[in-house]
Amino acid sequence: MANRFPLSLDGTAIKELPSGDNLDLTGSGISISGGQGADGQVLTSTGTGVAWENASGAWTRISTTNVTSAVATVEITISGSYDYYVLRYSGWNAGTSNGYPMFGMTTVGGSYSETIKYLRNGYGGDTSGSSNQYAASGQAYASVWPVARPGSTNSSAFGELHISNVAGQPSIHGKAHIIDDDQSLDLGMTNFVIGFDSPNSNDKIGKVRIKADGSQNTQAGKFVLYGIATS
């Protein structure tokens, strides 16, 4: 009886699936209230029925962006209904232009007209180590300079942005690192915090942009956005 689905019914309710049988849903799916759920959701009990919900405490991959040729900016849309997101990036570089990454953000439906404030604390260098601390407000982008700069196509800037999407005071805190081989040291690490200068009471972060400083382009990089269920 393998791969068959004989059911024992009591009126309109399914009472049992006979022992040894398999439920084969190849080419089909489970539909609850007319839907099959979103990517990463699980089927849970609501106490009075069942529903598709975000997995408790789980990371859900929302999007992946791969850059393999020159672009002026990389834009990531913060979609979904999470309060907490993590954007991880790796392999970022501006080719041989010695560019470092800069981060911008805008509200839901915004166009990057808001100004931001940020602070950073980094250490590293091309040939020897040194520290770098900086804070600014009224900016369009946060200049997250990890002291060393990626200066070759072998370089990799990597890190993560933790997005706390609290209405009225959304913020980003994160880490930005680089490693390269065109200088004797070429290592850098930076911690940073970014926020809006004057957020409205309902503002949340809707999009994030990553670009190279100056007129350089992003030549490569992988960007993966996760939503994190907190209950």
C-alpha positions in Angstrom: 0.0 0.0 0.0 3.1 2.3 -0.2 2.5 5.6 -1.8 -1.3 5.3 -1.7 -3.5 7.5 0.5 -6.4 5.4 1.8 -8.2 7.3 4.6 -10.6 6.3 7.3 -13.3 8.9 7.6 -15.8 9.7 10.3 -18.3 11.9 8.7 -16.2 14.7 7.1 -13.1 14.2 9.4 -10.0 12.2 8.6 -9.5 9.8 11.5 -6.4 7.9 10.5 -3.8 7.0 7.8 -3.3 3.2 7.9 0.1 2.1 9.3 2.7 1.6 6.6 1.2 4.0 4.1 3.0 7.0 2.7 1.6 10.4 1.9 3.1 11.4 -1.5 2.5 15.1 -2.3 4.9 15.1 -5.4 3.6 17.8 -7.7 1.1 19.0 -5.2 1.1 20.7 -1.8 -0.8 21.4 1.4 -3.2 24.4 1.1 -4.4 26.0 4.3 -7.1 28.8 4.1 -6.4 28.9 0.4 -2.6 29.3 0.6 0.5 27.3 0.8 2.5 29.7 2.9 5.6 31.8 2.1 9.1 30.6 1.7 10.5 29.5 5.1 7.1 29.4 6.9 5.9 26.3 8.8 2.6 24.8 9.6 1.6 25.5 13.2 -1.4 25.1 15.5 -3.2 28.2 16.5 -5.2 26.5 19.3 -8.4 26.5 17.2 -6.9 25.4 13.9 -3.8 25.4 11.8 -2.0 28.2 9.9 1.2 29.0 8.1 3.5 31.1 10.3 7.1 32.2 10.5 9.2 29.7 12.4 9.8 30.8 15.9 13.4 32.0 16.5 14.4 31.0 12.9 16.4 32.8 10.2 14.5 33.1 6.9 16.5 33.9 3.8 14.6 36.7 2.1 16.8 37.6 -0.9 20.2 37.0 -2.4 22.0 39.5 -4.7 25.1 38.5 -6.6 27.2 41.2 -8.3 29.5 40.0 -11.1 30.0 43.2 -13.1 30.3 46.9 -12.4 27.3 48.6 -10.8 27.1 52.1 -9.2 25.1 50.9 -6.2 23.6 47.7 -4.7 20.1 48.2 -3.3 18.5 45.7 -0.9 14.8 46.0 -0.2 13.9 45.2 3.5 10.7 43.2 2.8 8.5 41.1 5.1 7.1 41.8 8.6 10.1 41.2 10.8 11.4 43.6 13.4 14.9 42.3 13.0 17.0 41.6 9.9 20.6 40.7 9.1 22.2 41.6 5.8 25.4 39.6 5.2 27.9 40.5 2.5 31.1 39.0 1.2 33.5 39.3 -1.7 32.8 43.0 -2.1 35.4 45.0 -4.0 35.8 48.0 -6.3 38.4 46.3 -8.4 41.8 48.1 -8.3 40.3 51.5 -7.4 41.0 51.3 -3.7 37.4 51.9 -2.8 35.8 51.1 0.5 32.1 50.4 1.1 29.6 53.1 2.1 26.1 52.4 3.5 22.9 54.4 3.0 19.3 53.8 4.0 15.9 55.1 3.5 12.4 54.7 4.9 9.6 52.5 3.5 8.6 54.2 0.3 11.5 56.7 0.7 14.0 57.9 -1.9 17.1 58.4 0.2 16.3 62.1 0.9 16.7 61.6 4.7 20.0 62.4 6.3 21.7 59.9 8.6 24.1 60.0 11.6 26.8 57.3 12.3 29.8 56.5 14.2 32.6 54.0 13.6 35.5 52.5 15.4 38.1 50.6 13.4 41.6 49.2 13.3 43.9 47.9 10.6 46.0 49.2 7.7 47.7 48.4 4.4 51.3 48.0 5.8 50.9 48.6 9.5 48.1 48.8 12.0 46.4 52.0 13.2 43.0 52.9 14.7 40.3 55.1 13.3 37.4 56.6 15.1 34.8 59.0 13.5 31.3 60.3 14.0 29.1 62.5 11.8 25.5 63.6 11.2 23.7 65.2 8.3 25.1 62.6 5.9 23.7 60.8 2.8 25.9 57.7 3.4 27.9 56.3 6.3 31.5 56.1 5.4 32.6 52.8 7.0 36.3 52.9 6.5 38.1 49.9 8.0 41.5 51.7 7.7 42.8 49.2 5.1 41.2 49.4 1.6 40.5 46.6 -0.8 42.8 47.4 -3.7 42.8 44.4 -6.0 40.4 42.0 -7.7 41.4 39.4 -5.1 40.3 41.6 -2.2 37.2 40.9 -0.2 35.3 43.3 2.0 32.9 41.3 4.2 30.6 41.9 7.1 27.1 42.1 8.3 24.4 44.8 9.0 22.0 44.1 11.9 18.8 46.0 11.2 16.6 46.8 14.1 13.4 48.0 12.5 11.8 49.6 15.5 9.2 52.1 14.4 10.3 55.7 15.1 13.9 54.8 15.8 15.1 52.2 13.3 18.9 51.6 13.3 21.7 49.6 11.9 24.7 48.3 13.8 27.3 46.1 12.1 30.8 45.0 11.3 32.8 45.8 8.2 36.1 44.0 7.5 38.5 43.7 4.6 41.3 41.4 3.5 43.6 41.8 0.5 47.1 40.6 -0.6 48.4 43.6 -2.6 50.1 45.1 0.5 52.1 43.6 3.3 49.3 43.7 5.9 46.0 44.7 4.2 43.6 43.8 7.0 40.9 46.0 8.5 37.9 45.7 10.9 35.3 48.3 11.9 32.2 48.4 14.2 29.6 51.0 13.4 26.1 52.3 14.2 23.8 54.1 11.8 20.5 55.9 12.4 18.3 58.6 10.9 18.9 62.2 12.0 15.2 63.0 12.5 13.0 60.0 12.1 9.2 60.3 12.2 7.3 58.3 14.8 6.3 55.5 12.3 9.5 55.4 10.2 11.1 52.1 9.5 14.0 51.2 7.2 12.7 50.2 3.8 15.8 49.9 1.7 19.6 49.8 2.2 22.2 50.8 -0.4 25.9 49.8 -0.6 28.3 51.8 -2.8 32.0 52.5 -3.2 33.4 55.8 -2.1 34.1 58.5 -4.7 33.2 57.6 -8.3 34.2 54.0 -8.1 31.8 51.1 -8.9 31.1 47.9 -7.0 32.7 45.2 -9.1 31.8 42.1 -7.2 30.0 40.9 -4.1 27.3 38.7 -2.6 24.6 40.1 -0.4 22.1 37.9 1.5 19.2 39.3 3.6 17.6 37.3 6.4 14.6 38.0 8.5 14.7 36.8 12.1 11.6 35.7 13.9 11.7 36.8 17.6 8.6 35.1 18.9 
